[in-house]
Amino acid sequence: MEAVDDATFETVVHEALDAVPEQLMRMADNLAIFVEDEPTEEHLDPTLPPEEAADLLGIYLGTPLTERDAWWAAGSLPDRVVLFRGPLTRMCEDLDELREEVAITVVHEIAHHFGIDDARLHALGWG
């Protein structure tokens, strides 16, 4: 897919976030959504082969709600969902496919905030 300008990509992300049920978003606690161009070393799993690491579409960075306890509330920074524009746009052939992939990635990463692991997400079709 040709490069997508920042405004268009941001609109696609907002559409994906708007599609997440409001009740679910209200249950999210201290969660921020970011867009970055590419994953950095901070985001990459060193056990993955480089070609898989380059395909990282998004990542959840934080402590899932299911693992939080009293220690967590003492000044913790917000959890973060980071979406990666470069890998998302490179894997999609057109804007419709990008919308679909961003929506899947948003749901996938927000699910990690609620403690749902990759195996369960794959079983549910959100892999």
TINU-149073 format. One record per atom (N, C-alpha, C): residue number from 1; residue in one letter; atom name; x, y, z. Coordinates in pm, 1 decimal, decimal comma. Example, Ala and Ser with C-alpha at 12.3 -4.5 7.8 and 13.67 -1.06 7.14 Angstrom:
<rs>
[1 "A" "N" [1319,0 -569,0 780,0]]
[1 "A" "CA" [1230,0 -450,0 780,0]]
[1 "A" "C" [1320,0 -330,0 780,0]]
[2 "S" "N" [1285,0 -225,0 708,0]]
[2 "S" "CA" [1367,0 -106,0 714,0]]
[2 "S" "C" [1290,0 3,0 787,0]]
</rs>
This chain:
<rs>
[1 "M" "N" [84,5 -117,0 0,0]]
[1 "M" "CA" [0,0 0,0 0,0]]
[1 "M" "C" [89,0 123,3 0,0]]
[2 "E" "N" [45,7 224,0 -71,5]]
[2 "E" "CA" [119,4 350,6 -70,2]]
[2 "E" "C" [118,4 409,2 69,9]]
[3 "A" "N" [209,7 498,6 94,4]]
[3 "A" "CA" [216,9 563,9 224,8]]
[3 "A" "C" [84,1 632,5 256,7]]
[4 "V" "N" [46,7 624,0 382,2]]
[4 "V" "CA" [-75,8 688,0 430,2]]
[4 "V" "C" [-33,6 808,1 513,0]]
[5 "D" "N" [-93,3 922,6 485,6]]
[5 "D" "CA" [-54,6 1041,4 561,5]]
[5 "D" "C" [-101,1 1029,1 706,9]]
[6 "D" "N" [-41,1 1110,1 792,4]]
[6 "D" "CA" [-68,2 1103,8 936,2]]
[6 "D" "C" [-216,6 1122,2 966,9]]
[7 "A" "N" [-280,3 1217,6 902,3]]
[7 "A" "CA" [-421,1 1246,7 930,5]]
[7 "A" "C" [-510,4 1127,2 896,4]]
[8 "T" "N" [-484,1 1062,8 783,7]]
[8 "T" "CA" [-564,3 946,6 744,5]]
[8 "T" "C" [-543,0 831,7 840,9]]
[9 "F" "N" [-418,1 806,8 876,4]]
[9 "F" "CA" [-389,9 697,5 969,3]]
[9 "F" "C" [-455,4 725,5 1104,5]]
[10 "E" "N" [-446,2 848,6 1150,1]]
[10 "E" "CA" [-507,9 886,0 1277,4]]
[10 "E" "C" [-659,7 865,5 1272,4]]
[11 "T" "N" [-721,5 898,4 1160,8]]
[11 "T" "CA" [-865,6 876,6 1144,5]]
[11 "T" "C" [-898,3 728,0 1153,1]]
[12 "V" "N" [-817,3 644,8 1088,9]]
[12 "V" "CA" [-838,0 499,6 1093,0]]
[12 "V" "C" [-828,4 449,4 1236,8]]
[13 "V" "N" [-731,0 498,6 1311,8]]
[13 "V" "CA" [-715,4 458,3 1452,1]]
[13 "V" "C" [-836,9 503,1 1533,7]]
[14 "H" "N" [-881,3 626,3 1514,4]]
[14 "H" "CA" [-999,0 675,5 1587,4]]
[14 "H" "C" [-1123,2 592,3 1554,8]]
[15 "E" "N" [-1138,7 555,2 1429,0]]
[15 "E" "CA" [-1252,4 470,3 1389,9]]
[15 "E" "C" [-1245,5 336,2 1462,6]]
[16 "A" "N" [-1126,5 279,4 1471,4]]
[16 "A" "CA" [-1109,4 150,2 1540,0]]
[16 "A" "C" [-1141,3 164,4 1688,6]]
[17 "L" "N" [-1095,3 272,1 1749,5]]
[17 "L" "CA" [-1123,7 293,8 1892,0]]
[17 "L" "C" [-1272,6 319,2 1914,2]]
[18 "D" "N" [-1335,6 392,1 1823,8]]
[18 "D" "CA" [-1479,0 418,1 1836,0]]
[18 "D" "C" [-1561,2 289,7 1824,0]]
[19 "A" "N" [-1507,3 189,3 1755,7]]
[19 "A" "CA" [-1578,4 62,6 1737,3]]
[19 "A" "C" [-1570,0 -27,9 1860,3]]
[20 "V" "N" [-1475,1 -0,3 1950,0]]
[20 "V" "CA" [-1465,2 -78,2 2073,5]]
[20 "V" "C" [-1584,8 -39,3 2160,3]]
[21 "P" "N" [-1658,4 -137,7 2210,9]]
[21 "P" "CA" [-1776,5 -104,3 2291,6]]
[21 "P" "C" [-1742,7 -8,6 2406,0]]
[22 "E" "N" [-1827,4 92,8 2421,9]]
[22 "E" "CA" [-1804,4 195,3 2523,0]]
[22 "E" "C" [-1793,8 135,7 2662,9]]
[23 "Q" "N" [-1874,8 35,1 2691,4]]
[23 "Q" "CA" [-1872,0 -29,6 2822,9]]
[23 "Q" "C" [-1733,5 -89,7 2850,1]]
[24 "L" "N" [-1673,7 -148,4 2749,6]]
[24 "L" "CA" [-1540,7 -207,0 2764,1]]
[24 "L" "C" [-1436,1 -98,6 2787,5]]
[25 "M" "N" [-1445,0 9,1 2711,0]]
[25 "M" "CA" [-1347,5 117,7 2727,3]]
[25 "M" "C" [-1359,0 183,1 2865,0]]
[26 "R" "N" [-1480,4 188,8 2919,7]]
[26 "R" "CA" [-1497,0 245,7 3053,8]]
[26 "R" "C" [-1429,2 159,6 3159,6]]
[27 "M" "N" [-1416,6 30,1 3132,1]]
[27 "M" "CA" [-1352,4 -60,3 3228,2]]
[27 "M" "C" [-1200,2 -53,0 3220,3]]
[28 "A" "N" [-1147,7 0,6 3111,7]]
[28 "A" "CA" [-1002,1 17,0 3099,9]]
[28 "A" "C" [-957,1 114,8 3208,3]]
[29 "D" "N" [-842,4 86,6 3267,9]]
[29 "D" "CA" [-795,2 169,6 3378,2]]
[29 "D" "C" [-654,5 219,6 3350,4]]
[30 "N" "N" [-642,0 351,0 3337,3]]
[30 "N" "CA" [-510,7 412,5 3321,1]]
[30 "N" "C" [-440,3 357,7 3196,7]]
[31 "L" "N" [-508,2 367,5 3082,6]]
[31 "L" "CA" [-459,3 313,5 2955,8]]
[31 "L" "C" [-451,3 425,1 2852,9]]
[32 "A" "N" [-337,7 437,1 2787,2]]
[32 "A" "CA" [-317,2 538,4 2682,9]]
[32 "A" "C" [-283,6 467,9 2552,0]]
[33 "I" "N" [-332,2 524,1 2441,2]]
[33 "I" "CA" [-308,6 468,3 2308,2]]
[33 "I" "C" [-213,4 561,6 2233,3]]
[34 "F" "N" [-109,7 504,1 2171,8]]
[34 "F" "CA" [-11,2 581,8 2097,2]]
[34 "F" "C" [8,0 521,5 1958,8]]
[35 "V" "N" [53,4 604,4 1866,4]]
[35 "V" "CA" [93,6 558,8 1733,2]]
[35 "V" "C" [239,2 598,2 1715,5]]
[36 "E" "N" [320,5 502,7 1673,1]]
[36 "E" "CA" [460,2 528,9 1639,3]]
[36 "E" "C" [484,3 474,9 1499,0]]
[37 "D" "N" [585,0 528,4 1433,4]]
[37 "D" "CA" [612,9 484,9 1296,7]]
[37 "D" "C" [658,7 340,1 1289,7]]
[38 "E" "N" [754,1 303,6 1371,8]]
[38 "E" "CA" [813,2 169,9 1368,4]]
[38 "E" "C" [841,9 122,5 1510,8]]
[39 "P" "N" [845,1 -9,1 1531,1]]
[39 "P" "CA" [886,9 -59,3 1662,2]]
[39 "P" "C" [1033,8 -25,2 1687,2]]
[40 "T" "N" [1067,8 -1,4 1810,7]]
[40 "T" "CA" [1206,9 22,3 1848,8]]
[40 "T" "C" [1257,5 -99,4 1925,3]]
[41 "E" "N" [1382,9 -97,4 1961,7]]
[41 "E" "CA" [1440,0 -209,0 2038,2]]
[41 "E" "C" [1362,0 -233,1 2166,9]]
[42 "E" "N" [1309,0 -125,9 2227,2]]
[42 "E" "CA" [1230,3 -138,3 2350,3]]
[42 "E" "C" [1108,9 -228,2 2329,2]]
[43 "H" "N" [1053,9 -227,5 2209,5]]
[43 "H" "CA" [931,4 -300,8 2180,9]]
[43 "H" "C" [954,9 -444,7 2135,5]]
[44 "L" "N" [1075,2 -474,4 2091,2]]
[44 "L" "CA" [1100,2 -603,2 2026,1]]
[44 "L" "C" [1137,5 -712,4 2124,7]]
[45 "D" "N" [1084,9 -830,2 2100,6]]
[45 "D" "CA" [1118,6 -948,8 2177,5]]
[45 "D" "C" [1248,9 -1004,2 2119,3]]
[46 "P" "N" [1356,8 -1005,7 2198,9]]
[46 "P" "CA" [1485,3 -1050,2 2144,8]]
[46 "P" "C" [1486,9 -1197,1 2103,6]]
[47 "T" "N" [1386,4 -1274,6 2144,3]]
[47 "T" "CA" [1383,2 -1415,7 2106,4]]
[47 "T" "C" [1321,5 -1437,2 1968,0]]
[48 "L" "N" [1259,6 -1331,5 1911,5]]
[48 "L" "CA" [1198,8 -1345,1 1779,0]]
[48 "L" "C" [1301,8 -1327,2 1668,6]]
[49 "P" "N" [1285,9 -1400,0 1558,1]]
[49 "P" "CA" [1371,3 -1374,2 1442,2]]
[49 "P" "C" [1347,1 -1232,2 1391,4]]
[50 "P" "N" [1447,9 -1166,2 1333,7]]
[50 "P" "CA" [1433,1 -1027,6 1288,3]]
[50 "P" "C" [1314,7 -1004,4 1194,8]]
[51 "E" "N" [1284,3 -1099,6 1105,9]]
[51 "E" "CA" [1172,7 -1079,2 1012,5]]
[51 "E" "C" [1038,1 -1075,5 1085,8]]
[52 "E" "N" [1024,2 -1150,2 1194,8]]
[52 "E" "CA" [900,9 -1145,2 1273,1]]
[52 "E" "C" [894,3 -1015,9 1353,3]]
[53 "A" "N" [1005,1 -973,6 1408,2]]
[53 "A" "CA" [1009,0 -850,4 1486,4]]
[53 "A" "C" [971,5 -731,0 1399,7]]
[54 "A" "N" [1012,3 -732,3 1273,8]]
[54 "A" "CA" [982,5 -621,4 1182,7]]
[54 "A" "C" [833,8 -614,1 1149,5]]
[55 "D" "N" [760,9 -721,8 1174,0]]
[55 "D" "CA" [617,9 -727,1 1143,4]]
[55 "D" "C" [529,9 -693,9 1263,4]]
[56 "L" "N" [586,9 -644,8 1371,1]]
[56 "L" "CA" [509,9 -612,7 1491,0]]
[56 "L" "C" [412,2 -499,3 1460,6]]
[57 "L" "N" [283,5 -526,7 1475,1]]
[57 "L" "CA" [179,5 -429,8 1440,3]]
[57 "L" "C" [141,6 -340,6 1558,0]]
[58 "G" "N" [151,1 -396,0 1677,3]]
[58 "G" "CA" [116,5 -322,1 1797,1]]
[58 "G" "C" [168,9 -395,6 1918,3]]
[59 "I" "N" [165,6 -327,3 2031,6]]
[59 "I" "CA" [214,4 -388,9 2154,3]]
[59 "I" "C" [143,5 -327,0 2273,9]]
[60 "Y" "N" [122,0 -409,4 2375,1]]
[60 "Y" "CA" [68,6 -362,2 2502,6]]
[60 "Y" "C" [184,5 -358,0 2600,5]]
[61 "L" "N" [204,2 -244,1 2662,3]]
[61 "L" "CA" [310,9 -225,9 2760,4]]
[61 "L" "C" [246,2 -184,5 2891,9]]
[62 "G" "N" [248,3 -271,8 2987,8]]
[62 "G" "CA" [187,8 -237,7 3114,8]]
[62 "G" "C" [161,5 -360,0 3200,4]]
[63 "T" "N" [78,9 -340,0 3300,3]]
[63 "T" "CA" [40,1 -446,4 3392,0]]
[63 "T" "C" [-108,5 -473,9 3372,0]]
[64 "P" "N" [-142,9 -593,2 3323,3]]
[64 "P" "CA" [-283,8 -624,5 3300,4]]
[64 "P" "C" [-367,2 -606,8 3427,8]]
[65 "L" "N" [-492,0 -573,7 3410,2]]
[65 "L" "CA" [-581,9 -554,0 3523,9]]
[65 "L" "C" [-585,9 -676,3 3614,5]]
[66 "T" "N" [-572,1 -795,1 3555,8]]
[66 "T" "CA" [-577,5 -919,4 3632,8]]
[66 "T" "C" [-454,8 -940,6 3720,0]]
[67 "E" "N" [-348,9 -862,9 3699,2]]
[67 "E" "CA" [-225,6 -878,9 3777,3]]
[67 "E" "C" [-199,4 -762,4 3871,6]]
[68 "R" "N" [-285,7 -665,1 3871,9]]
[68 "R" "CA" [-264,8 -547,7 3956,4]]
[68 "R" "C" [-308,3 -578,0 4098,7]]
[69 "D" "N" [-236,5 -515,1 4192,2]]
[69 "D" "CA" [-281,4 -521,3 4329,4]]
[69 "D" "C" [-243,9 -390,4 4395,6]]
[70 "A" "N" [-243,5 -381,1 4524,0]]
[70 "A" "CA" [-226,8 -253,1 4593,8]]
[70 "A" "C" [-100,0 -179,4 4552,0]]
[71 "W" "N" [7,4 -251,0 4524,9]]
[71 "W" "CA" [133,5 -186,5 4486,7]]
[71 "W" "C" [119,5 -106,3 4358,9]]
[72 "W" "N" [31,3 -152,9 4269,2]]
[72 "W" "CA" [22,1 -92,4 4137,0]]
[72 "W" "C" [-26,3 52,0 4143,7]]
[73 "A" "N" [-121,4 80,3 4228,9]]
[73 "A" "CA" [-183,3 212,6 4232,6]]
[73 "A" "C" [-90,7 321,3 4287,1]]
[74 "A" "N" [19,4 283,2 4344,2]]
[74 "A" "CA" [110,0 380,6 4406,8]]
[74 "A" "C" [196,5 450,3 4302,2]]
[75 "G" "N" [136,3 535,7 4222,9]]
[75 "G" "CA" [211,6 618,9 4129,2]]
[75 "G" "C" [250,5 554,3 3998,1]]
[76 "S" "N" [181,9 449,7 3957,1]]
[76 "S" "CA" [215,2 384,5 3830,6]]
[76 "S" "C" [180,4 473,7 3712,3]]
[77 "L" "N" [265,7 470,9 3612,9]]
[77 "L" "CA" [237,5 541,0 3487,9]]
[77 "L" "C" [127,9 465,9 3412,9]]
[78 "P" "N" [60,9 533,0 3320,0]]
[78 "P" "CA" [-42,9 462,0 3243,2]]
[78 "P" "C" [14,5 345,8 3163,0]]
[79 "D" "N" [-66,0 240,9 3150,9]]
[79 "D" "CA" [-32,8 134,7 3057,2]]
[79 "D" "C" [-43,2 195,1 2918,1]]
[80 "R" "N" [28,9 134,3 2822,3]]
[80 "R" "CA" [28,7 189,1 2686,7]]
[80 "R" "C" [-2,7 81,0 2584,9]]
[81 "V" "N" [-83,4 118,3 2488,3]]
[81 "V" "CA" [-99,2 40,4 2366,1]]
[81 "V" "C" [-32,7 123,8 2258,2]]
[82 "V" "N" [61,2 61,7 2187,6]]
[82 "V" "CA" [131,9 131,8 2080,8]]
[82 "V" "C" [100,6 60,4 1949,6]]
[83 "L" "N" [52,9 137,5 1852,1]]
[83 "L" "CA" [27,3 86,6 1717,3]]
[83 "L" "C" [139,8 135,3 1627,4]]
[84 "F" "N" [187,0 48,1 1538,0]]
[84 "F" "CA" [300,1 81,0 1452,0]]
[84 "F" "C" [253,1 101,5 1307,8]]
[85 "R" "N" [255,3 227,4 1266,9]]
[85 "R" "CA" [206,9 268,2 1134,6]]
[85 "R" "C" [279,4 195,9 1021,2]]
[86 "G" "N" [410,9 189,0 1025,7]]
[86 "G" "CA" [487,4 128,5 916,2]]
[86 "G" "C" [447,8 -15,0 888,4]]
[87 "P" "N" [458,5 -104,2 988,1]]
[87 "P" "CA" [420,3 -243,4 961,7]]
[87 "P" "C" [273,4 -258,4 922,9]]
[88 "L" "N" [185,4 -180,8 984,4]]
[88 "L" "CA" [42,7 -190,7 949,7]]
[88 "L" "C" [18,1 -150,5 804,7]]
[89 "T" "N" [76,2 -39,8 760,9]]
[89 "T" "CA" [52,0 3,9 623,2]]
[89 "T" "C" [122,0 -85,6 522,0]]
[90 "R" "N" [238,6 -139,5 557,5]]
[90 "R" "CA" [310,3 -227,6 463,8]]
[90 "R" "C" [236,5 -358,1 440,0]]
[91 "M" "N" [165,1 -407,4 539,7]]
[91 "M" "CA" [99,4 -537,1 524,1]]
[91 "M" "C" [-35,6 -527,3 453,0]]
[92 "C" "N" [-87,5 -406,5 437,7]]
[92 "C" "CA" [-220,9 -388,3 380,4]]
[92 "C" "C" [-212,9 -339,1 236,5]]
[93 "E" "N" [-305,3 -387,6 154,7]]
[93 "E" "CA" [-306,9 -349,4 14,2]]
[93 "E" "C" [-386,4 -223,0 -13,0]]
[94 "D" "N" [-483,7 -192,6 74,1]]
[94 "D" "CA" [-566,1 -73,7 51,6]]
[94 "D" "C" [-619,2 -22,2 184,9]]
[95 "L" "N" [-691,5 87,8 178,4]]
[95 "L" "CA" [-740,7 154,0 299,2]]
[95 "L" "C" [-841,4 67,3 374,8]]
[96 "D" "N" [-924,0 -6,5 304,5]]
[96 "D" "CA" [-1021,0 -94,7 371,6]]
[96 "D" "C" [-950,1 -202,9 451,6]]
[97 "E" "N" [-847,6 -261,4 392,6]]
[97 "E" "CA" [-771,3 -363,6 463,4]]
[97 "E" "C" [-698,7 -302,4 583,6]]
[98 "L" "N" [-649,2 -181,2 568,7]]
[98 "L" "CA" [-583,2 -112,6 680,5]]
[98 "L" "C" [-682,1 -90,2 794,6]]
[99 "R" "N" [-802,5 -46,3 760,8]]
[99 "R" "CA" [-905,3 -26,2 864,6]]
[99 "R" "C" [-929,9 -155,2 942,0]]
[100 "E" "N" [-943,0 -264,9 869,1]]
[100 "E" "CA" [-968,1 -394,9 931,8]]
[100 "E" "C" [-851,1 -436,7 1020,9]]
[101 "E" "N" [-729,9 -421,7 971,0]]
[101 "E" "CA" [-613,1 -465,3 1046,7]]
[101 "E" "C" [-589,9 -378,4 1169,9]]
[102 "V" "N" [-611,8 -248,8 1158,3]]
[102 "V" "CA" [-597,9 -160,1 1274,5]]
[102 "V" "C" [-702,8 -197,0 1379,3]]
[103 "A" "N" [-825,0 -224,4 1336,6]]
[103 "A" "CA" [-930,3 -262,7 1430,9]]
[103 "A" "C" [-894,4 -390,8 1504,3]]
[104 "I" "N" [-843,2 -489,5 1432,8]]
[104 "I" "CA" [-801,7 -615,7 1494,9]]
[104 "I" "C" [-688,2 -590,5 1593,5]]
[105 "T" "N" [-591,6 -510,0 1554,1]]
[105 "T" "CA" [-476,2 -482,1 1640,1]]
[105 "T" "C" [-518,6 -407,8 1765,9]]
[106 "V" "N" [-608,5 -311,1 1752,1]]
[106 "V" "CA" [-657,9 -236,7 1868,8]]
[106 "V" "C" [-725,3 -332,0 1967,3]]
[107 "V" "N" [-816,0 -416,6 1918,3]]
[107 "V" "CA" [-884,9 -511,5 2006,0]]
[107 "V" "C" [-784,5 -606,0 2071,2]]
[108 "H" "N" [-691,5 -656,0 1992,8]]
[108 "H" "CA" [-590,9 -749,5 2042,6]]
[108 "H" "C" [-510,8 -688,2 2157,7]]
[109 "E" "N" [-461,6 -567,6 2138,8]]
[109 "E" "CA" [-376,1 -505,6 2241,0]]
[109 "E" "C" [-456,7 -461,6 2363,8]]
[110 "I" "N" [-578,0 -410,7 2343,4]]
[110 "I" "CA" [-661,3 -374,3 2458,3]]
[110 "I" "C" [-698,4 -499,9 2537,6]]
[111 "A" "N" [-717,9 -610,9 2469,2]]
[111 "A" "CA" [-747,4 -736,5 2538,9]]
[111 "A" "C" [-634,5 -774,5 2633,6]]
[112 "H" "N" [-510,2 -749,0 2595,5]]
[112 "H" "CA" [-397,8 -776,7 2686,4]]
[112 "H" "C" [-410,5 -694,3 2813,8]]
[113 "H" "N" [-461,4 -572,5 2804,7]]
[113 "H" "CA" [-483,3 -487,5 2921,7]]
[113 "H" "C" [-579,4 -556,8 3019,2]]
[114 "F" "N" [-674,0 -633,8 2964,6]]
[114 "F" "CA" [-770,1 -705,6 3047,7]]
[114 "F" "C" [-721,9 -845,0 3087,3]]
[115 "G" "N" [-596,4 -877,3 3053,6]]
[115 "G" "CA" [-537,3 -1003,4 3096,6]]
[115 "G" "C" [-559,0 -1120,3 3003,4]]
[116 "I" "N" [-605,1 -1094,2 2882,1]]
[116 "I" "CA" [-627,7 -1202,7 2785,9]]
[116 "I" "C" [-498,5 -1226,8 2708,3]]
[117 "D" "N" [-450,1 -1350,5 2709,9]]
[117 "D" "CA" [-321,4 -1379,7 2646,7]]
[117 "D" "C" [-337,6 -1413,0 2498,3]]
[118 "D" "N" [-223,9 -1422,4 2430,0]]
[118 "D" "CA" [-224,1 -1446,8 2285,1]]
[118 "D" "C" [-295,1 -1576,4 2247,3]]
[119 "A" "N" [-274,2 -1683,2 2324,6]]
[119 "A" "CA" [-337,2 -1811,3 2291,8]]
[119 "A" "C" [-488,3 -1797,7 2291,8]]
[120 "R" "N" [-543,9 -1731,4 2391,2]]
[120 "R" "CA" [-688,6 -1712,4 2399,4]]
[120 "R" "C" [-737,6 -1621,9 2285,9]]
[121 "L" "N" [-663,4 -1516,1 2256,8]]
[121 "L" "CA" [-700,9 -1426,1 2147,6]]
[121 "L" "C" [-703,4 -1500,1 2014,0]]
[122 "H" "N" [-605,4 -1585,6 1990,6]]
[122 "H" "CA" [-602,2 -1662,9 1866,9]]
[122 "H" "C" [-723,0 -1756,9 1861,8]]
[123 "A" "N" [-755,0 -1820,4 1974,6]]
[123 "A" "CA" [-869,9 -1910,2 1978,9]]
[123 "A" "C" [-1000,9 -1835,8 1950,6]]
[124 "L" "N" [-1006,8 -1709,6 1990,3]]
[124 "L" "CA" [-1126,0 -1627,7 1968,0]]
[124 "L" "C" [-1129,0 -1562,4 1829,8]]
[125 "G" "N" [-1020,0 -1580,3 1752,7]]
[125 "G" "CA" [-1013,8 -1522,5 1618,0]]
[125 "G" "C" [-957,5 -1381,9 1613,4]]
[126 "W" "N" [-892,1 -1338,1 1719,6]]
[126 "W" "CA" [-833,4 -1203,3 1724,9]]
[126 "W" "C" [-680,4 -1211,9 1728,2]]
[127 "G" "N" [-624,9 -1310,1 1659,3]]
[127 "G" "CA" [-481,7 -1335,8 1662,1]]
[127 "G" "C" [-396,3 -1238,8 1597,1]]
</rs>
